[in-house]
């Protein structure tokens, strides 16, 4: 409560733009959250330049080792030193980044836009022969989808037969079909 009272007297800081709020985002802003090593690999990939990191020196007692890592990006080479391999690699990447950022920007190549032919919205086939060999349950579901209506709900009227040869008599409500049509389906259990 004391903290809230103290903060009430403070001016409200200006809100910084969030990701995607401004279209004027520069390449450096995009790279702010990435590690230096990632940025080196991205620049090298865009320019088709090989990258290699190599630990060239390891010295000191086991509890206080010092590492020197060399990074080579095409014709650029830099070294970084640190008390861990990770830190020396990061420092080497920071050094070579300074050189890579001096390179001229790549020309912007716009990719051609691909145009796709739209599919028809309805899947209902109107030919009288269509659906003759199709499962009637699937055909009814297709008709309902084409009408943009819910799939029919089936009501179990009866079941009969032996456990491995059970037969179910189902009914489709009349709202879906002009008259009530019992469907005889043989379903293995």
PyMOL commands that set and color helices and strands:
alter all, ss='L'
color gray80, all
select helices_A, chain A and resi 2-8+27-31+36-47+85-100+136-146+163-165
alter helices_A, ss='H'
color red, helices_A
select strands_A, chain A and resi 51-59+66-73+76-82+154-160+167-172+181-186
alter strands_A, ss='S'
color yellow, strands_A
deselect
rebuild
show_as cartoon
